[in-house]
Amino acid sequence: MISEDTVVQYERDGAVCVRGLFSQAWLELLAAGLERNLAEPGPHAKTYTEAGRPGFFFGDYCNWQRIPEYRQFAFASPAADLAAAVMRSTKVNFFHEHVLVKEPRTEDRTPWHHDQPYWVVDGNQVCSIWLPLDPVPQDVCVEFIKGSHRWGKWFTPKRFADHDDHPSREGETIPDIDGNRHEYDMLRWALEPGDCIVFHALTVHGAPGNSSATNRRRAIATRWTGDDARFTRREGFMSPPFEEVTLPPGEAMDSPTFPVVRS
Ligand SMILES: O=C(O)CCC(=O)C(=O)O
């Protein structure tokens, strides 16, 4: 499905672009699910754009159990095989889906952050597949800091609404990346529908707004875990919270909430 070189790039850079893997049929299915999701937001849905500001930045997650299009994608699309291949994992659990929509003229940035400090999972075999449903020019694409998954850092989660560190969490504040962009080696791509980006859960990333006056930027990030992943709880704020999960910390993820989709 993908070359050894792609896997090596993922391991070295923490993010890699995979072209043309998802057919129009998968994209249409996800688009139908996303419209259902926008019409019927879940309990975790957030609008990050303040009233009166242009555009609309919407996020929601963990709806696959009630949105059949997302469920079908999680179990039957090439995404699980892609996750298995990049993580070199014999087993893949579906962790959750996260929808991030930036409608035309949205100015809100997605703050620089990395994902694993937010999450109920420890381990190295944890990744996301960021799959846009619209063409994404390079200057609208999520940006990744090359190799940052190997910095050995664990930055405090940021709040997406105001870009502040979450006050209930202790740790190191992520550096001012936008103020010192020349110091960082950044990765971003122009994407066509069917292309995706696979990235490690510790790769630092952030995204610009959607400057287009006409084009939406609908993206679905699916999250996946592999052989070495273990359930955990962290002090303070976690996102998604997964409060209902009763797995003991240190256990494999296998459970109805995090189903094994490839083994
Ligand atoms: O789509 C975005 O704006 C950000 C994506 C992101 O932060 C993620 O998928 O973890």
The ligand as an ORCA input file, in Angstrom:
! r2SCAN-3c Opt
* xyz 0 1
  O      -7.228     20.699     11.144
  C      -6.670     21.479     11.908
  O      -6.827     22.692     11.859
  C      -5.736     20.941     12.955
  C      -5.594     19.466     12.966
  C      -5.084     18.942     14.262
  O      -4.659     19.655     15.123
  C      -5.102     17.502     14.472
  O      -5.639     16.763     13.643
  O      -4.570     17.064     15.511
*
